[in-house]
Amino acid sequence: MRLVDYLDKGASLGGDAPCLVCDGRTLTYGEVRGLADRIASALAGRGVAPGDKVAVLASNDPVAFTCVFGISRAGAVWCPINPRNEAAENRELLDLFECTTLVFQASYAGLVDQIRGDLPAVTTLVCLDGAVDWALGWEEFLACGVEPVDRPADDDLAMIVGTGGTTGRPKGVMLTGTNLETMTALTLIGYPWPARPARPTYLALAPLTHAAGVLCFPVLASGGSIVVMRAPDVGGFLAAIAEHRVTHTFLPPTLVYMVLDHPDLDATDLSSLQCFWYGAAPMSARRLEEALTRVGPVMAQLFGQTEAPMMISTMAPSDHFRDDGSIAVERLSSAGRPAPLVTVAVMDDEGRLLPDGERGEIVVRGSLVMRGYYKNPAATAEASAYGWHHTGDIGYLSTDPGDEGFLHIVDRAKDMVITGGFNVYSTEVEQALMAHPAVADCAVVGLPDDKWGERLTAVLQLRPGQSVLAAEVQAFVKERIGSVKTPKQVEVWEDLPRSKVGKVLKTEIKKQLA
C-alpha cells in the first residue's frame, strides 16, 4: 500500500466522518482527501516526478500532515525533517536525501533561509502558512496544479527518515510501502481496537515526524479520527482525552512520567482509553506499574527502531497481567513478545545464534526491516551482516516461568560498561535507580578509571521537592542488584540533556562529566 491508500481506505468508510481535528476545527475524510489531491496536482505542476524526494519541515499541523498523502499520491517520497534539528543538520539531511521540494511552516522560515543557498537540488520552496518573498505561498503553490494525479510509488519506496547525527553523519533509512504495511498490520492485530461500527480516536501529542506519525496509518485504515496537538502540554493532553473520548495515544516514557506527576491525572476521565502506547526508550518498571494502576489496564508497549519501525516486539495491555488479573511484575521490564510477522533472534559477535536465556545482540528478519540506508551501501552491509538486521541492542529471550518467550533488552551495545572486569548493562542499573521514590529520571554511563577500567556513574534527575545523598542511593541499588552494579559515582542534575525526540543523550552526559 502507498501512504495515501490508508487515507483512501478511511474515506471509503465514510467521507463525512471526522479525520483530522485540531484547535477546535474538524476536517472530514472527504476534505483531507480533496486537499491531498490538490497537493499532488500542484507537486506534479512543479515538475515533481515519481521517486522524487519531497521534504516537510513542520511542527504538528493537520495541513502539514496532509502533505504526506499528497506526496504519496504524486508517487514521490516523503522525507520528514525534524524541526528541532539545528540548521546545519537539516541542510545535511536535505542534501543527503536529494530533495527537490521543501514545504515548511513560516515559523521555520529563518532556519530555511540559512540553508537554502546550499541546497542546489531544491527547486521549489513552499511556505504553508505565511508570506516569504523567496518561497511560494500556500495558495500560490496549490494554483500550480493542472490536472488530477494518482501515480504509483517508485519501486515501493515510501519515505526516507534521518537517523540523527549523534554517532556521526546522519543516515537515511529507506522505508517501503511494504515495511509500513507490515507495521500497520502488526498494530491492528496486536492491540485492542473498537468493535465496528465504532471508530478509534487517536491523540497525537508526540511529533508526527516520528512514531506518533506512522501510528496514524492503522487509525486511518480503520476510519478513525486523529486529534492533533500542536505543542506538548500534559494538562491539555489529559483534557483532550476526556473531551474527545480518545481511545488510542502514544507517548515516550519521559512524557508518561510527566502525566503520572500531573495534578489533574486522578480527576481526569480516562474511561475511553483502550490503548496507551509507550516506547522509544526503556521505561521504569516501577512507574509502569503505577501507570497500570492510575491510568488503567490500557498501557501497551511497542519496541522497534527507525530501520524496523515500531513493531519488532509488542506487549498488548492484557500481557501486563497474569491470568488471575494481578500485574505480571516480572514482565514489566521486558519489551513484550516478538511480533508475529517478525523473526527475532539473539546473536553473538561471530554471527552464531544463541539459545534462549543467553545475552547477545538482538537481530531481526522479515518484511518490517528497511530496504537499507540511502546511498550508503557500506552502512547497509554492516547493519545486515550474516543475513539479519542488527539492532545494536543487547538482550535475551526469557526462559523464566511466567515470562517465557518475552524479549528483554538490557542495553545498547555501545552503552555497556566494563568495570572491574565485569560487564554491567546500564539499563539494569537504571531500572534499579528508577525504583527509588525520589528519582524522576536517570542515566548510567562509564567513565575512565585507573582502578576499575570504567567507573560506573549515575546521573539523577529528581522529582520536585526531593533530595538524596549519594550513599543512600548506592545502598539502595546495592540491596537490589549487588555491589558490582552499584554506581561508584552519583551526580544530581536539575535536568538531563535530551535529543530532539526526548531521549537522554549519554554522549553529552559523558562530555559534561569529563
N, C-alpha and C positions, 0 to 999 in steps of 0.2 A: 504493500500500500504506500502511496505517496502521502505526505503530511496532510495535504488538502483533502484526501479521501476520508479522514476522520471527521472533518467538518461536514463533508457531503453526507456521510453516514448519519450524523446527528440531525442534519437538515431533513433527511428523508423520513425521520421520525416525527417531524412537525416543524415547519418553517417559522411558525409563530411562537414557538417555545423560547424562553429566555436562554441566551447563550453566554454573553459577557455582561457582567454587572460591575459598575464602578461609579463611585461618587453619586449614588442615587439614580443613575441612568442605566437603563437596560437595553442592550442590543439583542434582537432576536437572531435566530439562526439564519433567517432569510436576509436580514440586514448585514450580518457579518459575511455571509456568503457573497452578497452583492458587492460589498466593499472589496473583498478579496479578489473578485473577478475584475473589478476596475483597476486594482493594483497590478494584477497580472498583465492586463492590457497595456497599462502605462509602462511597465517594465519592457514589454515587447516593443512598444513605440520608441523607447530609448535605446533599442538595439540589444537588449539582454537576450541571449540565446540559451537553449538548453545546455546545462552544465556550467554556465557562468556562475560566479560566486557573488552573492548579494549579502552585505552585512547590515545588521540592525544594531544601533547603539542607543539604548533607551532604558529607562527605569520601567517598572511595572506599569503598563498602559494598554488599554484594550485595542487602540488603533495600531500601536507598535506590534502587538501580538498578532493582529490580523494580517500584518505584513508577511508573517511566516507562511500563511496559506496562499497569499498572492504570489510569493516567491515560488512556492511549490507548484501552483497552477501554471506558472510560466515555464516550468521544467528546470528552474535554476536551483542553486544550492544555498541553503540558509546558513549564514555564519553569524551566530550570536556573539556580540562583543560586550564584555563586561564593563559597565560604566564606571566601576570602582577602580579599574586599572589606571596606572599612570599613562600619560600621553605617549611616552616612548614605547611602552609595551603594546599599546593598541596599534601604533604605527607598525610595529614589527609583525603583529598578527595580521593586519590588513595586507601587508606586503607579502607575507608568507602564504596567505590564502589566495592571493592574486585576485582580490575583489575588484569588480568593475563598478559597483554601485554601493553607496553608503547612505542609509536612511538613519537620521539622528534626530533627537529632540533638541529644541532650542537651548535647553539648559546645558547642553554639552557642546554648543557652538564654539566656545573658546577652546576646548580641547581639540575639536576637529580643525579649527583654524591653525593651530600649532603644527599639525602634521600633514595637512592636505597638500602642501608643496612637495612633500617627499613621497607622494603616492601616485606615480605616473600612470598606473593601471586603472585608477579610479577616474572614470569619465563622467559619472553622474553623482551629484551630491543633492540630497533631498532633506529639507527641514520639515519635520512632521507638524510642528505647532507654532511656528513663528516666522518672522521675516529676516532673512540673512542675504545680503546683496551678492554673495558669491555662491549661493545654493538655490535650487528650485524650491519655491513654496509648495505646500501640500496640494492645493487646488491646481496650481500650475503643472505639477507633476501628473496628477490624475488626468489632466486635459491632454496629455501626450498619448493616451490610449486611442487606438484606431479601430480595433475590432476584437471580438471575443477570442480569448486564448485559452487553450486547455491542452498542454503538452505533456508527454510522458517524461519522467525523470531520466536524466542521462546516466545510464549504467547503474541505476538504482541508488546513486549517491544522494542522500537527503540533506545532510548537514555536516559541517566541519566545525569542531569545537576545540578551542585552545586549551592546553593542559595547564597553562600558567607557567611562569618562568622562575619558580622558586628553586629549581635544581639545574638551572642553565637556560638555554634558549628555548622558548615555548615550542611545543609540537602541536600539529593539527591532527586531531583524531577524526578519521573519516567514518561516519556512521551512515549506514544504508537504510533504505526503507525496510528491508528485511530485519535488520537489527532492531529497529524501533517497533516493528510489528511483533517481533518476539517479545520484547519488553512489555508491550501493551497486552499481549495475550497472557503473559505471566501475571500481570497486575490484575487482570479480570478474573483469572481462575484461582488466584492465591489469596484474595482478600474479600471481605463481605461487601455486597452491593445491594441497593434497594431492589426489592422484588418488583418486576414490571406490573403495572404501567408506571410505578413511581420512578423518578429520575434522581440521580445523585446531584448534590450541590457541593462543589469543591471550593475551598477558600485558599487563595494564593497570596500569602504574605512574603514568603521567601522569593528570591529573584527568579523571574520567568526565563532568564538566560541560563538557568541551571536546572536542578532536579525539579523544582516546582513547575517548570515549563513543560517538560516531557511527560509529567504525570497528568497533564491536561488531556493528552490524546485518548486514554481509555475513558475519561469523563465525556469527551465529545462523542466518542463512538457509542456511548450509552444515551446520548441525547441530553446530557446533564448541563447544568449551568456552572459558570466559573465566576466567583466573586473575586475581583482583583483589588488588592490593597496596594496603593502607590508607594507607601513607605512603611517600614517596620514600626508597629505601635501595638504593644502587647495588650493594653487596655482596649484599643479598637478591635484587635483580633478577637478577644473574648466577646465583646459586644456584637461583632459581626456573626459569630457562631449562633448566638441566640436570635438575632434579628432575621437572619436568612435561613435558619434551620439547616445549618451546614451538616453534611453527612461525612465528608472527607476533607482532610487537610494534611499538610506536611510541614515539619519544622526540623532544623538541625538541633542536636542536644542542647547547645548553648541557649537557644531561644525557648526550648522546652523548660529549662531551669528557670528562665525568667517568667514563664507562665505560672510555674509552681510557686514562685515567690510573689506573684502579684496579689494585692489585697482583694481584688474583685473575683478571684477564681472560685471560691467556695459559694459565692452568691450568684454565680452565672448559671443559667440553664444550658447545660451541655447534653441534654437528653436526645438531641437529634443525631449526635455523633455516632457513626458506625466504625470509622477507621481513621485513626490519628497516626499517620506515618512518622517515624523518626529514623534518621540515618545521616550519612555523610561524614560521621565521626563516631568514635566509641561513646557510649552513654553509660553514666554511672548506674550500676545495678541498684544501689540504694535509692537513687532518685527515680529510677524507673518503677520500682516497687511503690514509691509514693504516688507516682502518676497513675498507676493502675488502680489505686485506692481513691484518689481525689478527682482525677479526670474521668476515670471509669474504665471498665474492661474493654477498651477500644484501642489501646496502644498497639501499633503494628510496625515491626522493624523491616527495613529493606537494606540489603548490602549489595553494592555494586561500585563501579567506577566509570569514569568517562568512557573508557575503552570497552566496557561491558556494562551498559547502562542499567543501573538501579537494581536488577533482579538476579544477581548471582545466587543469592540465598534470600529466603523470605521467612518471616515469622508473623503469622496472622494473629489477631487478638486472642483467639482460642488457644494458640500454642503457648501463651504465657501462663496457662493454668493447667493444673492436674485434673484428672477425671473427677475428683471429688469437689472441684471448684476452688481449691486453695491455690495460691500463687506458686508457680513452679520456680522457686528462687534459684535453683541450680541452672535454669536455662537463661536467666536474665542477663548474664554476661556473654551469652552466645550471639551469633549472627543469624540464628534460625537454621532451617534445613536447606540444603541445595535445592534450587528451583527445579521443577520437573522437566523443563526443556534445556537444562544446562548440566553438563558433566563437570563435576568438581573433584579435584584430587589434591594430594599434598606431595610435593617433590623435593628431593634433596639437591645439593649443588651439582651432582653428576647426572641429573636427569632421571634418577630412579624414583618410581612412585612408592610412597611409604604406606605401611598399613595404618588402619585407623588407630588413633591414640598417639601416634608419633608426630612430632612437630617438624614442619618444613615450610617451604613456600607454597601458598595456595595457587593452584593453576586451574585453568578453565578451558573448556571446549564447547562449541555449539554456535548456533546462529545468532546468539546475543553478542558475540565478540566482533569488534570493529573490523573493517576491511584492512586497516593499517594506518600509519602516520603519513600525512600528505607530503609527498615528495621527500620522504626520509626513509629509504629502504634499509639503511643500517639500523635505525632505531626499531623499525618494524621487525627485522630479523631477530634482534636481541629480545624483543618482547614475546616472540613466538618460537623461541628455542625449544627443541625436542617435540615440536608439533603441538604445543599447548601455549595458551596465553598466560603470561606470568604477571600476577597482580602486584608483586612486590610486598605482599602481606605474609607474615608468618602465622601459621595456625595449625589446627588439627581437627579431625573429626572424632567426636567423643564416643567412647565405648561405655561410659558410666551409666548405671541403671537410671531410667527416667530421663536420660539426656542422650540416649543412643542416636547417632547419626546427625546430631547438631554440630554446626560448624563454629569453632571458637577461634577468634582472631586474637593473637597475643601481642602482636606488634607489627609495625612496618619494619621491613628488613633493615633499613638504614637507621632505625631508632633503637635497635637492640644495644644494650650496654654490657660490655665485658669488664667486670670488676672483680679483682682478686682471682682471676681465672674462671669465674662463673659467668654464664650467660644470664642476664637479667632482662626480662621483657618489660619495657616501660609501662605498657598498658596494664599489666597486672598490678604494678605498684600504684598507678593512678587510680585503679578501682579501689584499692585499699584506702588511699588518701581521701577519695570522694565519699567514703563511708563515715568520715569524721563530720559531725554536725556543723562545725564552723566553716567547712570548706565549700566554696561555691564552684570553683573550677581549679584545675591544676595541670602542670606539665612536669614530666620527669625526663631528664637528659643526663648524658655522661660528659664529664669534664676531665681533661688530662690530669693525672695524678701520679706522682713519683712512686707512691706505695701501692696503690690499687690498680694502676694502669688507667682506669677510668673511675672517677668519683661519682657515685650515684647522687644526683642533685635534684631536689624537688622545689618547684616554684609554685606558690599557692596564691590564689585569689580568694579572699574570704567573703563570707556573707555579711551584709550590712550589720554593723554594731558588734562584730565578733573579733576576738583576738586569741592568739595561741602562742605558746612557746615552742621553740624547735624541739626541745627534749620531750615535750608532751606528744608532739606529732610523731617523733621517732619511736617512742614507746607504743603508741597506738598502732603503727604499722608493724613493728616487730612482733607484737602479740598476734597479729593476724597472718602474716606471711613469712616471719622469720628474720633473723639478723642480716643474712646475705642480701635480702631485698629491701632492707631498710635504708633510706637515704642518709648519706653521711653529712649532707649539707641541706638545710631547709631555708628557703627565702620566702618572704611575703611581699607581693607586689600589689599595688592598687588595681591593676588590670593586666591581663596577658596580651601580648601582641598577637594580632589575628590577621588572616588573609582577607581578601575581599568577600569571601563567602563565609567568614566566621570561624574558620579552622585556626587553631592555635599554631603559631609559627615557631617551631622548636629551633630552627636555624637562627632566628632572630634572638631567641632567648639565650642560646649559646653565645652569640656575638655580644650581647649585653653583659652577660656574666663574665666573659673574658675581659 
